[in-house]
Amino acid sequence: MTVIVRHDFQAGERRDRDWRMGQVIYCGGGARNPKIHKLFQIADVDSGLIRWVNTDLVTHILPMA
């Protein structure tokens, strides 16, 4: 699936975009309930970078067709 994620600025990053789109590689569960996803590992579609994102930052989920 593809997700739209609010951009969480890291120290030293330029503030040139508000969101990113990524292809989900892996869904990580929480410690108390592994069925509830807390982290997504995504491949950024623009840069190709692999990132871990908190599910709280996900605004849209686009299912695969």
Phi and psi restraints in degrees (range 20) as a CNS / XPLOR table:
assign (resid 1 and name C) (resid 2 and name N)
       (resid 2 and name CA) (resid 2 and name C) 1.0 -113.1 20.0 2
assign (resid 2 and name N) (resid 2 and name CA)
       (resid 2 and name C) (resid 3 and name N) 1.0 140.9 20.0 2
assign (resid 2 and name C) (resid 3 and name N)
       (resid 3 and name CA) (resid 3 and name C) 1.0 -126.9 20.0 2
assign (resid 3 and name N) (resid 3 and name CA)
       (resid 3 and name C) (resid 4 and name N) 1.0 150.2 20.0 2
assign (resid 3 and name C) (resid 4 and name N)
       (resid 4 and name CA) (resid 4 and name C) 1.0 -104.6 20.0 2
assign (resid 4 and name N) (resid 4 and name CA)
       (resid 4 and name C) (resid 5 and name N) 1.0 127.6 20.0 2
assign (resid 4 and name C) (resid 5 and name N)
       (resid 5 and name CA) (resid 5 and name C) 1.0 -124.4 20.0 2
assign (resid 5 and name N) (resid 5 and name CA)
       (resid 5 and name C) (resid 6 and name N) 1.0 132.5 20.0 2
assign (resid 5 and name C) (resid 6 and name N)
       (resid 6 and name CA) (resid 6 and name C) 1.0 -62.3 20.0 2
assign (resid 6 and name N) (resid 6 and name CA)
       (resid 6 and name C) (resid 7 and name N) 1.0 139.7 20.0 2
assign (resid 6 and name C) (resid 7 and name N)
       (resid 7 and name CA) (resid 7 and name C) 1.0 -76.0 20.0 2
assign (resid 7 and name N) (resid 7 and name CA)
       (resid 7 and name C) (resid 8 and name N) 1.0 122.5 20.0 2
assign (resid 7 and name C) (resid 8 and name N)
       (resid 8 and name CA) (resid 8 and name C) 1.0 -100.4 20.0 2
assign (resid 8 and name N) (resid 8 and name CA)
       (resid 8 and name C) (resid 9 and name N) 1.0 104.3 20.0 2
assign (resid 8 and name C) (resid 9 and name N)
       (resid 9 and name CA) (resid 9 and name C) 1.0 -67.1 20.0 2
assign (resid 9 and name N) (resid 9 and name CA)
       (resid 9 and name C) (resid 10 and name N) 1.0 131.3 20.0 2
assign (resid 9 and name C) (resid 10 and name N)
       (resid 10 and name CA) (resid 10 and name C) 1.0 -94.9 20.0 2
assign (resid 10 and name N) (resid 10 and name CA)
       (resid 10 and name C) (resid 11 and name N) 1.0 162.1 20.0 2
assign (resid 10 and name C) (resid 11 and name N)
       (resid 11 and name CA) (resid 11 and name C) 1.0 -60.4 20.0 2
assign (resid 11 and name N) (resid 11 and name CA)
       (resid 11 and name C) (resid 12 and name N) 1.0 129.1 20.0 2
assign (resid 11 and name C) (resid 12 and name N)
       (resid 12 and name CA) (resid 12 and name C) 1.0 89.0 20.0 2
assign (resid 12 and name N) (resid 12 and name CA)
       (resid 12 and name C) (resid 13 and name N) 1.0 -5.7 20.0 2
assign (resid 12 and name C) (resid 13 and name N)
       (resid 13 and name CA) (resid 13 and name C) 1.0 -81.6 20.0 2
assign (resid 13 and name N) (resid 13 and name CA)
       (resid 13 and name C) (resid 14 and name N) 1.0 147.2 20.0 2
assign (resid 13 and name C) (resid 14 and name N)
       (resid 14 and name CA) (resid 14 and name C) 1.0 -73.7 20.0 2
assign (resid 14 and name N) (resid 14 and name CA)
       (resid 14 and name C) (resid 15 and name N) 1.0 146.2 20.0 2
assign (resid 14 and name C) (resid 15 and name N)
       (resid 15 and name CA) (resid 15 and name C) 1.0 -95.3 20.0 2
assign (resid 15 and name N) (resid 15 and name CA)
       (resid 15 and name C) (resid 16 and name N) 1.0 65.2 20.0 2
assign (resid 15 and name C) (resid 16 and name N)
       (resid 16 and name CA) (resid 16 and name C) 1.0 -104.4 20.0 2
assign (resid 16 and name N) (resid 16 and name CA)
       (resid 16 and name C) (resid 17 and name N) 1.0 -2.6 20.0 2
assign (resid 16 and name C) (resid 17 and name N)
       (resid 17 and name CA) (resid 17 and name C) 1.0 -152.3 20.0 2
assign (resid 17 and name N) (resid 17 and name CA)
       (resid 17 and name C) (resid 18 and name N) 1.0 153.5 20.0 2
assign (resid 17 and name C) (resid 18 and name N)
       (resid 18 and name CA) (resid 18 and name C) 1.0 -101.0 20.0 2
assign (resid 18 and name N) (resid 18 and name CA)
       (resid 18 and name C) (resid 19 and name N) 1.0 -18.0 20.0 2
assign (resid 18 and name C) (resid 19 and name N)
       (resid 19 and name CA) (resid 19 and name C) 1.0 -149.8 20.0 2
assign (resid 19 and name N) (resid 19 and name CA)
       (resid 19 and name C) (resid 20 and name N) 1.0 166.6 20.0 2
assign (resid 19 and name C) (resid 20 and name N)
       (resid 20 and name CA) (resid 20 and name C) 1.0 -140.4 20.0 2
assign (resid 20 and name N) (resid 20 and name CA)
       (resid 20 and name C) (resid 21 and name N) 1.0 158.8 20.0 2
assign (resid 20 and name C) (resid 21 and name N)
       (resid 21 and name CA) (resid 21 and name C) 1.0 -119.0 20.0 2
assign (resid 21 and name N) (resid 21 and name CA)
       (resid 21 and name C) (resid 22 and name N) 1.0 137.3 20.0 2
assign (resid 21 and name C) (resid 22 and name N)
       (resid 22 and name CA) (resid 22 and name C) 1.0 -144.7 20.0 2
assign (resid 22 and name N) (resid 22 and name CA)
       (resid 22 and name C) (resid 23 and name N) 1.0 152.3 20.0 2
assign (resid 22 and name C) (resid 23 and name N)
       (resid 23 and name CA) (resid 23 and name C) 1.0 -89.6 20.0 2
assign (resid 23 and name N) (resid 23 and name CA)
       (resid 23 and name C) (resid 24 and name N) 1.0 125.8 20.0 2
assign (resid 23 and name C) (resid 24 and name N)
       (resid 24 and name CA) (resid 24 and name C) 1.0 -73.3 20.0 2
assign (resid 24 and name N) (resid 24 and name CA)
       (resid 24 and name C) (resid 25 and name N) 1.0 128.6 20.0 2
assign (resid 24 and name C) (resid 25 and name N)
       (resid 25 and name CA) (resid 25 and name C) 1.0 -100.4 20.0 2
assign (resid 25 and name N) (resid 25 and name CA)
       (resid 25 and name C) (resid 26 and name N) 1.0 -41.6 20.0 2
assign (resid 25 and name C) (resid 26 and name N)
       (resid 26 and name CA) (resid 26 and name C) 1.0 -149.6 20.0 2
assign (resid 26 and name N) (resid 26 and name CA)
       (resid 26 and name C) (resid 27 and name N) 1.0 142.7 20.0 2
assign (resid 26 and name C) (resid 27 and name N)
       (resid 27 and name CA) (resid 27 and name C) 1.0 -112.6 20.0 2
assign (resid 27 and name N) (resid 27 and name CA)
       (resid 27 and name C) (resid 28 and name N) 1.0 121.0 20.0 2
assign (resid 27 and name C) (resid 28 and name N)
       (resid 28 and name CA) (resid 28 and name C) 1.0 -99.9 20.0 2
assign (resid 28 and name N) (resid 28 and name CA)
       (resid 28 and name C) (resid 29 and name N) 1.0 134.2 20.0 2
assign (resid 28 and name C) (resid 29 and name N)
       (resid 29 and name CA) (resid 29 and name C) 1.0 -87.5 20.0 2
assign (resid 29 and name N) (resid 29 and name CA)
       (resid 29 and name C) (resid 30 and name N) 1.0 166.9 20.0 2
assign (resid 29 and name C) (resid 30 and name N)
       (resid 30 and name CA) (resid 30 and name C) 1.0 -83.2 20.0 2
assign (resid 30 and name N) (resid 30 and name CA)
       (resid 30 and name C) (resid 31 and name N) 1.0 167.0 20.0 2
assign (resid 30 and name C) (resid 31 and name N)
       (resid 31 and name CA) (resid 31 and name C) 1.0 -71.8 20.0 2
assign (resid 31 and name N) (resid 31 and name CA)
       (resid 31 and name C) (resid 32 and name N) 1.0 -37.3 20.0 2
assign (resid 31 and name C) (resid 32 and name N)
       (resid 32 and name CA) (resid 32 and name C) 1.0 -79.8 20.0 2
assign (resid 32 and name N) (resid 32 and name CA)
       (resid 32 and name C) (resid 33 and name N) 1.0 -37.0 20.0 2
assign (resid 32 and name C) (resid 33 and name N)
       (resid 33 and name CA) (resid 33 and name C) 1.0 -139.8 20.0 2
assign (resid 33 and name N) (resid 33 and name CA)
       (resid 33 and name C) (resid 34 and name N) 1.0 100.2 20.0 2
assign (resid 33 and name C) (resid 34 and name N)
       (resid 34 and name CA) (resid 34 and name C) 1.0 -64.8 20.0 2
assign (resid 34 and name N) (resid 34 and name CA)
       (resid 34 and name C) (resid 35 and name N) 1.0 -14.8 20.0 2
assign (resid 34 and name C) (resid 35 and name N)
       (resid 35 and name CA) (resid 35 and name C) 1.0 -79.5 20.0 2
assign (resid 35 and name N) (resid 35 and name CA)
       (resid 35 and name C) (resid 36 and name N) 1.0 -16.0 20.0 2
assign (resid 35 and name C) (resid 36 and name N)
       (resid 36 and name CA) (resid 36 and name C) 1.0 -96.4 20.0 2
assign (resid 36 and name N) (resid 36 and name CA)
       (resid 36 and name C) (resid 37 and name N) 1.0 118.7 20.0 2
assign (resid 36 and name C) (resid 37 and name N)
       (resid 37 and name CA) (resid 37 and name C) 1.0 -76.7 20.0 2
assign (resid 37 and name N) (resid 37 and name CA)
       (resid 37 and name C) (resid 38 and name N) 1.0 130.4 20.0 2
assign (resid 37 and name C) (resid 38 and name N)
       (resid 38 and name CA) (resid 38 and name C) 1.0 -110.9 20.0 2
assign (resid 38 and name N) (resid 38 and name CA)
       (resid 38 and name C) (resid 39 and name N) 1.0 -25.2 20.0 2
assign (resid 38 and name C) (resid 39 and name N)
       (resid 39 and name CA) (resid 39 and name C) 1.0 -136.1 20.0 2
assign (resid 39 and name N) (resid 39 and name CA)
       (resid 39 and name C) (resid 40 and name N) 1.0 142.0 20.0 2
assign (resid 39 and name C) (resid 40 and name N)
       (resid 40 and name CA) (resid 40 and name C) 1.0 -115.3 20.0 2
assign (resid 40 and name N) (resid 40 and name CA)
       (resid 40 and name C) (resid 41 and name N) 1.0 137.8 20.0 2
assign (resid 40 and name C) (resid 41 and name N)
       (resid 41 and name CA) (resid 41 and name C) 1.0 -98.7 20.0 2
assign (resid 41 and name N) (resid 41 and name CA)
       (resid 41 and name C) (resid 42 and name N) 1.0 120.9 20.0 2
assign (resid 41 and name C) (resid 42 and name N)
       (resid 42 and name CA) (resid 42 and name C) 1.0 -124.4 20.0 2
assign (resid 42 and name N) (resid 42 and name CA)
       (resid 42 and name C) (resid 43 and name N) 1.0 154.9 20.0 2
assign (resid 42 and name C) (resid 43 and name N)
       (resid 43 and name CA) (resid 43 and name C) 1.0 -104.2 20.0 2
assign (resid 43 and name N) (resid 43 and name CA)
       (resid 43 and name C) (resid 44 and name N) 1.0 114.8 20.0 2
assign (resid 43 and name C) (resid 44 and name N)
       (resid 44 and name CA) (resid 44 and name C) 1.0 -61.5 20.0 2
assign (resid 44 and name N) (resid 44 and name CA)
       (resid 44 and name C) (resid 45 and name N) 1.0 127.3 20.0 2
assign (resid 44 and name C) (resid 45 and name N)
       (resid 45 and name CA) (resid 45 and name C) 1.0 -72.3 20.0 2
assign (resid 45 and name N) (resid 45 and name CA)
       (resid 45 and name C) (resid 46 and name N) 1.0 -23.8 20.0 2
assign (resid 45 and name C) (resid 46 and name N)
       (resid 46 and name CA) (resid 46 and name C) 1.0 -82.3 20.0 2
assign (resid 46 and name N) (resid 46 and name CA)
       (resid 46 and name C) (resid 47 and name N) 1.0 -47.2 20.0 2
assign (resid 46 and name C) (resid 47 and name N)
       (resid 47 and name CA) (resid 47 and name C) 1.0 -103.1 20.0 2
assign (resid 47 and name N) (resid 47 and name CA)
       (resid 47 and name C) (resid 48 and name N) 1.0 -20.5 20.0 2
assign (resid 47 and name C) (resid 48 and name N)
       (resid 48 and name CA) (resid 48 and name C) 1.0 83.1 20.0 2
assign (resid 48 and name N) (resid 48 and name CA)
       (resid 48 and name C) (resid 49 and name N) 1.0 -0.2 20.0 2
assign (resid 48 and name C) (resid 49 and name N)
       (resid 49 and name CA) (resid 49 and name C) 1.0 -68.0 20.0 2
assign (resid 49 and name N) (resid 49 and name CA)
       (resid 49 and name C) (resid 50 and name N) 1.0 142.1 20.0 2
assign (resid 49 and name C) (resid 50 and name N)
       (resid 50 and name CA) (resid 50 and name C) 1.0 -92.3 20.0 2
assign (resid 50 and name N) (resid 50 and name CA)
       (resid 50 and name C) (resid 51 and name N) 1.0 127.4 20.0 2
assign (resid 50 and name C) (resid 51 and name N)
       (resid 51 and name CA) (resid 51 and name C) 1.0 -135.6 20.0 2
assign (resid 51 and name N) (resid 51 and name CA)
       (resid 51 and name C) (resid 52 and name N) 1.0 152.4 20.0 2
assign (resid 51 and name C) (resid 52 and name N)
       (resid 52 and name CA) (resid 52 and name C) 1.0 -97.9 20.0 2
assign (resid 52 and name N) (resid 52 and name CA)
       (resid 52 and name C) (resid 53 and name N) 1.0 132.1 20.0 2
assign (resid 52 and name C) (resid 53 and name N)
       (resid 53 and name CA) (resid 53 and name C) 1.0 -127.9 20.0 2
assign (resid 53 and name N) (resid 53 and name CA)
       (resid 53 and name C) (resid 54 and name N) 1.0 143.5 20.0 2
assign (resid 53 and name C) (resid 54 and name N)
       (resid 54 and name CA) (resid 54 and name C) 1.0 -74.5 20.0 2
assign (resid 54 and name N) (resid 54 and name CA)
       (resid 54 and name C) (resid 55 and name N) 1.0 139.1 20.0 2
assign (resid 54 and name C) (resid 55 and name N)
       (resid 55 and name CA) (resid 55 and name C) 1.0 -66.1 20.0 2
assign (resid 55 and name N) (resid 55 and name CA)
       (resid 55 and name C) (resid 56 and name N) 1.0 -18.0 20.0 2
assign (resid 55 and name C) (resid 56 and name N)
       (resid 56 and name CA) (resid 56 and name C) 1.0 -64.8 20.0 2
assign (resid 56 and name N) (resid 56 and name CA)
       (resid 56 and name C) (resid 57 and name N) 1.0 -23.3 20.0 2
assign (resid 56 and name C) (resid 57 and name N)
       (resid 57 and name CA) (resid 57 and name C) 1.0 -88.5 20.0 2
assign (resid 57 and name N) (resid 57 and name CA)
       (resid 57 and name C) (resid 58 and name N) 1.0 -8.9 20.0 2
assign (resid 57 and name C) (resid 58 and name N)
       (resid 58 and name CA) (resid 58 and name C) 1.0 -75.7 20.0 2
assign (resid 58 and name N) (resid 58 and name CA)
       (resid 58 and name C) (resid 59 and name N) 1.0 125.4 20.0 2
assign (resid 58 and name C) (resid 59 and name N)
       (resid 59 and name CA) (resid 59 and name C) 1.0 -103.2 20.0 2
assign (resid 59 and name N) (resid 59 and name CA)
       (resid 59 and name C) (resid 60 and name N) 1.0 -30.6 20.0 2
assign (resid 59 and name C) (resid 60 and name N)
       (resid 60 and name CA) (resid 60 and name C) 1.0 -140.8 20.0 2
assign (resid 60 and name N) (resid 60 and name CA)
       (resid 60 and name C) (resid 61 and name N) 1.0 144.5 20.0 2
assign (resid 60 and name C) (resid 61 and name N)
       (resid 61 and name CA) (resid 61 and name C) 1.0 -120.4 20.0 2
assign (resid 61 and name N) (resid 61 and name CA)
       (resid 61 and name C) (resid 62 and name N) 1.0 123.5 20.0 2
assign (resid 61 and name C) (resid 62 and name N)
       (resid 62 and name CA) (resid 62 and name C) 1.0 -108.3 20.0 2
assign (resid 62 and name N) (resid 62 and name CA)
       (resid 62 and name C) (resid 63 and name N) 1.0 107.6 20.0 2
assign (resid 62 and name C) (resid 63 and name N)
       (resid 63 and name CA) (resid 63 and name C) 1.0 -68.5 20.0 2
assign (resid 63 and name N) (resid 63 and name CA)
       (resid 63 and name C) (resid 64 and name N) 1.0 154.7 20.0 2
assign (resid 63 and name C) (resid 64 and name N)
       (resid 64 and name CA) (resid 64 and name C) 1.0 -72.2 20.0 2
assign (resid 64 and name N) (resid 64 and name CA)
       (resid 64 and name C) (resid 65 and name N) 1.0 144.0 20.0 2
